[in-house]
Amino acid sequence: MFYRDWTVETAAALGLAGWVRNLPDGTIEAHVEGPQAAVDRMIAAMHDGPARAAPEPRAESASA
C-alpha cells in the first residue's frame, strides 16, 4: 500500500527516525522519534494521509 511508503518519505523529510509496518488486520503501525514539533506535524500529516489514501483515525500514543 502506498500509505506506508508515503509515511517513510514524510518522516524523513521532517527529520524523524523510526519505523512503519502493516499489521495483519490491514492497519498501519508507526513509531517516530525526533523533535516534538516535527512529531506533531507528522501525526497531523498521518491523519490526512497522502492524496491516494483515505486513512481512518486510530488510537495514537506518545511517550516523552
SEBA-692002 format. One record per atom (N, C-alpha, C): residue number from 1; residue in one letter; atom name; z, y, x. Coordinates in nm, 4 decimals. Each point is the difference from the previous one (the first is absolute). Layout:
<rs>
 num residu atome        z        y        x
 NUM      A    CA        Z        Y        X
...
</rs>
This chain:
<rs>
 num residu atome        z        y        x
   1      M     N   0.0000  -0.1174   0.0835
   1      M    CA   0.0000   0.1174  -0.0835
   1      M     C   0.0000   0.1237   0.0880
   2      F     N  -0.0674   0.1008  -0.0429
   2      F    CA  -0.0152   0.1223   0.0775
   2      F     C   0.1311   0.0761   0.0156
   3      Y     N   0.0910  -0.0117  -0.0939
   3      Y    CA   0.1240   0.0777   0.0030
   3      Y     C   0.0786  -0.0226   0.1287
   4      R     N   0.0078  -0.1237   0.0442
   4      R    CA   0.0758  -0.0306   0.1222
   4      R     C  -0.0610   0.0706   0.1205
   5      D     N  -0.1318  -0.0072   0.0155
   5      D    CA  -0.0666   0.0677   0.1121
   5      D     C   0.0194   0.1512  -0.0079
   6      W     N  -0.0114   0.0548  -0.1188
   6      W    CA   0.0215   0.1434  -0.0194
   6      W     C   0.1421   0.0376   0.0413
   7      T     N   0.0978  -0.0837  -0.0333
   7      T    CA   0.1391   0.0263   0.0348
   7      T     C   0.0182   0.0064   0.1511
   8      V     N  -0.0605  -0.0937   0.0710
   8      V    CA   0.0087  -0.0010   0.1464
   8      V     C  -0.0619   0.1274   0.0579
   9      E     N  -0.1171   0.0366  -0.0481
   9      E    CA  -0.0681   0.1191   0.0510
   9      E     C   0.0789   0.1277  -0.0312
  10      T     N   0.0526   0.0083  -0.1203
  10      T    CA   0.0748   0.1189  -0.0399
  10      T     C   0.1289   0.0128   0.0804
  11      A     N   0.0704  -0.1090   0.0182
  11      A    CA   0.1233   0.0018   0.0786
  11      A     C  -0.0291   0.0423   0.1440
  12      A     N  -0.1055  -0.0535   0.0584
  12      A    CA  -0.0359   0.0373   0.1376
  12      A     C  -0.0328   0.1488   0.0091
  13      A     N  -0.0702   0.0522  -0.0988
  13      A    CA  -0.0357   0.1417   0.0000
  13      A     C   0.1243   0.0886  -0.0097
  14      L     N   0.1049  -0.0503  -0.0632
  14      L    CA   0.1250   0.0746  -0.0116
  14      L     C   0.0939  -0.0242   0.1182
  15      G     N  -0.0428  -0.0826   0.0956
  15      G    CA   0.0819  -0.0285   0.1172
  15      G     C   0.1130  -0.0970  -0.0277
  16      L     N  -0.0157  -0.0846  -0.1017
  16      L    CA   0.1042  -0.0952  -0.0367
  16      L     C  -0.0261  -0.1372   0.0598
  17      A     N   0.1055  -0.0754   0.0182
  17      A    CA  -0.0088  -0.1378   0.0462
  17      A     C   0.0485  -0.0892  -0.1135
  18      G     N  -0.0320  -0.1272   0.0082
  18      G    CA   0.0486  -0.0947  -0.1005
  18      G     C  -0.0998  -0.1087  -0.0285
  19      W     N   0.0077  -0.0545  -0.1189
  19      W    CA  -0.0894  -0.1084  -0.0395
  19      W     C  -0.0218   0.0041  -0.1501
  20      V     N  -0.1033  -0.0707  -0.0427
  20      V    CA  -0.0322  -0.0140  -0.1421
  20      V     C  -0.0549  -0.1401  -0.0213
  21      R     N   0.0344  -0.0606  -0.1126
  21      R    CA  -0.0496  -0.1353  -0.0271
  21      R     C  -0.0169  -0.0226  -0.1497
  22      N     N  -0.0907  -0.0908  -0.0313
  22      N    CA  -0.0208  -0.0430  -0.1380
  22      N     C   0.1011  -0.1096  -0.0301
  23      L     N   0.0597   0.0060  -0.1169
  23      L    CA   0.0935  -0.1033  -0.0435
  23      L     C  -0.0693  -0.0967  -0.0954
  24      P     N   0.0537  -0.1206  -0.0150
  24      P    CA  -0.0645  -0.1008  -0.0856
  24      P     C  -0.0223   0.0459  -0.1439
  25      D     N   0.0838   0.0910  -0.0504
  25      D    CA  -0.0158   0.0450  -0.1385
  25      D     C  -0.1031   0.1119  -0.0145
  26      G     N  -0.0680   0.0351   0.1114
  26      G    CA  -0.1047   0.1010  -0.0048
  26      G     C   0.0474   0.1409   0.0313
  27      T     N   0.1290   0.0180   0.0208
  27      T    CA   0.0502   0.1320   0.0363
  27      T     C  -0.0096   0.0199   0.1512
  28      I     N   0.0238   0.1215   0.0405
  28      I    CA  -0.0026   0.0373   0.1414
  28      I     C   0.1417   0.0381   0.0407
  29      E     N   0.0415  -0.0449   0.1175
  29      E    CA   0.1286   0.0382   0.0556
  29      E     C  -0.0264   0.0726   0.1309
  30      A     N   0.0687   0.1118   0.0206
  30      A    CA  -0.0205   0.0777   0.1217
  30      A     C   0.1341   0.0459   0.0552
  31      H     N   0.0019   0.0129   0.1302
  31      H    CA   0.1158   0.0558   0.0712
  31      H     C  -0.0555   0.1048   0.0943
  32      V     N   0.0457   0.1241  -0.0152
  32      V    CA  -0.0475   0.1069   0.0882
  32      V     C   0.1186   0.0679   0.0656
  33      E     N  -0.0216   0.0436   0.1223
  33      E    CA   0.1022   0.0698   0.0776
  33      E     C  -0.0606   0.1232   0.0634
  34      G     N   0.0802   0.1044   0.0060
  34      G    CA  -0.0434   0.1231   0.0635
  34      G     C   0.0803   0.1160  -0.0531
  35      P     N  -0.0443   0.1207   0.0288
  35      P    CA   0.0706   0.1184  -0.0488
  35      P     C   0.0079  -0.0013  -0.1530
  36      Q     N   0.1146   0.0418  -0.0530
  36      Q    CA   0.0222  -0.0083  -0.1442
  36      Q     C  -0.1085   0.0701  -0.0809
  37      A     N  -0.0454   0.1158   0.0450
  37      A    CA  -0.1039   0.0730  -0.0733
  37      A     C  -0.1281  -0.0822  -0.0097
  38      A     N  -0.0364  -0.0679   0.1082
  38      A    CA  -0.1205  -0.0830  -0.0004
  38      A     C   0.0182  -0.1225  -0.0893
  39      V     N   0.1189  -0.0594   0.0037
  39      V    CA   0.0284  -0.1148  -0.0871
  39      V     C  -0.0103   0.0435  -0.1459
  40      D     N   0.0555   0.1158  -0.0330
  40      D    CA  -0.0074   0.0499  -0.1371
  40      D     C  -0.1448   0.0232  -0.0430
  41      R     N  -0.0822   0.0549   0.0900
  41      R    CA  -0.1422   0.0205  -0.0323
  41      R     C  -0.0693  -0.1330  -0.0195
  42      M     N   0.0367  -0.0997   0.0803
  42      M    CA  -0.0608  -0.1329  -0.0134
  42      M     C   0.0365  -0.0626  -0.1343
  43      I     N   0.1248   0.0099  -0.0381
  43      I    CA   0.0424  -0.0558  -0.1284
  43      I     C  -0.0767   0.0663  -0.1144
  44      A     N  -0.0118   0.1319   0.0053
  44      A    CA  -0.0750   0.0706  -0.1042
  44      A     C  -0.1459  -0.0438  -0.0012
  45      A     N  -0.0591  -0.0139   0.1175
  45      A    CA  -0.1396  -0.0439   0.0087
  45      A     C  -0.0167  -0.1416  -0.0546
  46      M     N   0.0968  -0.0858   0.0276
  46      M    CA  -0.0091  -0.1384  -0.0476
  46      M     C   0.0093  -0.0074  -0.1525
  47      H     N   0.0724   0.0908  -0.0607
  47      H    CA   0.0066   0.0024  -0.1463
  47      H     C  -0.1349   0.0380  -0.0595
  48      D     N  -0.0732   0.0884   0.0682
  48      D    CA  -0.1336   0.0382  -0.0465
  48      D     C  -0.1042  -0.1027   0.0404
  49      G     N   0.0109  -0.0506   0.1222
  49      G    CA  -0.0948  -0.0990   0.0508
  49      G     C  -0.1361   0.0593   0.0317
  50      P     N  -0.0891  -0.0819   0.0539
  50      P    CA  -0.1354   0.0452   0.0290
  50      P     C  -0.0808   0.0107  -0.1291
  51      A     N  -0.1160   0.0614   0.0112
  51      A    CA  -0.0842   0.0223  -0.1183
  51      A     C  -0.0358  -0.1299  -0.0723
  52      R     N  -0.0156  -0.1097   0.0714
  52      R    CA  -0.0431  -0.1262  -0.0613
  52      R     C   0.1143  -0.0869  -0.0501
  53      A     N   0.1208   0.0478   0.0065
  53      A    CA   0.1148  -0.0808  -0.0420
  53      A     C   0.0706   0.0659  -0.1174
  54      A     N   0.0710  -0.0809  -0.0723
  54      A    CA   0.0828   0.0496  -0.1103
  54      A     C   0.1391  -0.0594   0.0162
  55      P     N   0.0771   0.0497   0.0972
  55      P    CA   0.1316  -0.0596   0.0255
  55      P     C   0.0944   0.0185  -0.1178
  56      E     N   0.0781  -0.1029  -0.0248
  56      E    CA   0.1037   0.0072  -0.1019
  56      E     C   0.1308   0.0307   0.0706
  57      P     N   0.0764   0.0936  -0.0537
  57      P    CA   0.1276   0.0345   0.0661
  57      P     C   0.0898  -0.1229   0.0117
  58      R     N   0.0612  -0.0131   0.1134
  58      R    CA   0.0947  -0.1089   0.0288
  58      R     C   0.1238   0.0585   0.0619
  59      A     N   0.0989  -0.0818   0.0139
  59      A    CA   0.1249   0.0445   0.0621
  59      A     C  -0.0250   0.0374   0.1448
  60      E     N   0.0752   0.0953   0.0455
  60      E    CA  -0.0059   0.0381   0.1404
  60      E     C   0.1427   0.0115   0.0493
  61      S     N   0.0164  -0.0279   0.1264
  61      S    CA   0.1322   0.0154   0.0587
  61      S     C  -0.0171   0.0699   0.1327
  62      A     N   0.1017   0.0700   0.0373
  62      A    CA  -0.0032   0.0723   0.1266
  62      A     C   0.1346  -0.0182   0.0684
  63      S     N  -0.0052  -0.0082   0.1299
  63      S    CA   0.1230  -0.0054   0.0762
  63      S     C  -0.0104   0.1002   0.1137
  64      A     N   0.1097   0.0564   0.0333
  64      A    CA   0.0025   0.1034   0.1040
  64      A     C  -0.0022  -0.0607   0.1364
</rs>
